[in-house]
Amino acid sequence: MIEIKFRGRGGQGAVIASEILGRAFFLEGKYPQCFSVFGGERRGAPVFSFLRVDDEPILLKCQIKHPDQVIIFDLSLAGEMEISRELKQGGIILINTSREIGSFKELRAFKMGLIHAGPIARKAGLGDTYNTAMLGAYVRLTNLVNLGTMIEAIKAMVPSKVKANIEAAQEAYQQTKIYEVAGISLS
Amino acid sequence: MTGNHAVAHAVKLCRTPLIAAYPITPQTAIYEKLSEWEASGVLKGIMMRTESEHSAMASCIAASLTGVRTFTATSSQGIALMHEMLHFAAGCRAPVVMANVNRLLAAPWGFWADQLDSLSQRDTGWIQFYCENGQEALDTVIQSYKIAEQVYLPAMIALEAFFVSHFMEPVDIPEQEQVDRYLPPMDLPHKFDIDKPGFVVPVVSSELYRKYKHMAQVSMDSVKEIAGQVDQEFKKEFGRGYGIIEQVMVEDAEVVIVTAGSITSTTRLAVKGLRKQGNKIGLLKMRLFRPFPVEAVQIALRGKKKIAVIDRNISLGSGGIFCQELRAALIHSSDHPLIYSYIAGIGGTDVTPEVIQKISLEVMDRVDPFDQPIWVMDG
């Protein structure tokens, strides 16, 4: 079973992103379980969304305390130490950031993907909603679902601007920088 | 889909012509989905947007007595406000079906899972089911109409906030033709004829009141058998069945954990883990709560030495409510087992496999009876 945590703010699309990713896994024959925890029902408030994926129906009906993977929409919400403490050993991190890998001193024990998703979304005409760009980056980083399946899931689930969302996912897939542990570049 | 949307699908599949409701978190998604379908024409019924839950239930009762299927959904403060009308629904023998998303009761305020809201309504004369996931909630709504419309009593389906209502999981949606085959149109013998107006709820003599109550009790008792039959028919048609209770590895168990709702699901996993370590732990799931399946529970737990009931609720000054009921049900059993009341998951706190494991191992070591509820403060 894989446990994934999405960290974002209300309005950034982290919840929808977790649902789209769940759908993509479902389309590939897996059993997803997706749920969200809100700090407050308003834009800008911290939002956590969770996704479990397994080969069989998931019996756990409780929160995810130590995820295998964390997807960070907004770095201002958590310090590196906090992320490092909550992630399982051998975990994977995807971060939306313009920073270089060298600046993430506390996360060198994890495989990481960096993507500056904002400009990609804006270029595709999506404004500040960069969740589909994050999903494209996720596919590139983890290789756990096919890009084609992800596009199918995006088509089925985004409420509008389907073409722009697909473009954002594809562009982010291309631009994602991947680093094995200790910041060694793979791309 | 979420548990809330699963419930909405069930209501649509049952072709319920009258839905009266008032939104309340975390049930609102049921209401919104049905409203969306009403607006798009997918739902053939009417949504009544009432000014309160009290009025929603009053509307359901009135509509039900004209012989149509009705539905409402509520939660927490909503079901508390509805309390008076719940007695009316049962007393009028109106087979109203309701989903209650279990949310804690204020104060203090919160939106989190806690079964006290529906358990506080246990004496209102409603049938009550507790569901562990969205699929079961969907299936139980369909089954509830079939039961309620045979015994002329209202039925409540309880699903916990967040862990069921908001967990998005694969759910199998039955075909409309299957549901039509399974659930015949409602036929209420005592329905109102609007061309010949009548009067409902007249003042009665003490003797007549007693007679009505006795008749309702006889009907309520029959639910234990009817719910079992309805579930078997359901399994034949849809391939899924649940039983009024379910036993998991109880036969050789030294300790049986008793749960209701979503904690059951997590316990299934915990029990597997405990078995692997060589601990003989079993699980008894309580699905039907009203009527309480006394005989089924007695048979399931015959000869057991130790039982731990996990309650996501507390009756202050007493203990976990499922535990109270279970202790009462087993009072005449020979070899009366030790029954421990564990309070876990109150106010939506997390009940992990580790918590269940800890309870199980603790009970393995216990030898003396303990009357007080035992609070689990981790998670």
Boltz contact constraints between the chains, C-beta under 6 A:
constraints:
  - contact:
      token1: [A, 33]
      token2: [B, 169]
      max_distance: 6.0
  - contact:
      token1: [A, 34]
      token2: [B, 168]
      max_distance: 6.0
  - contact:
      token1: [A, 35]
      token2: [B, 166]
      max_distance: 6.0
  - contact:
      token1: [A, 35]
      token2: [B, 167]
      max_distance: 6.0
  - contact:
      token1: [A, 59]
      token2: [B, 265]
      max_distance: 6.0
  - contact:
      token1: [A, 59]
      token2: [B, 268]
      max_distance: 6.0
  - contact:
      token1: [A, 59]
      token2: [B, 269]
      max_distance: 6.0
  - contact:
      token1: [A, 60]
      token2: [B, 266]
      max_distance: 6.0
  - contact:
      token1: [A, 61]
      token2: [B, 163]
      max_distance: 6.0
  - contact:
      token1: [A, 61]
      token2: [B, 262]
      max_distance: 6.0
  - contact:
      token1: [A, 61]
      token2: [B, 265]
      max_distance: 6.0
  - contact:
      token1: [A, 61]
      token2: [B, 266]
      max_distance: 6.0
  - contact:
      token1: [A, 62]
      token2: [B, 266]
      max_distance: 6.0
  - contact:
      token1: [A, 62]
      token2: [B, 350]
      max_distance: 6.0
  - contact:
      token1: [A, 62]
      token2: [B, 352]
      max_distance: 6.0
  - contact:
      token1: [A, 63]
      token2: [B, 350]
      max_distance: 6.0
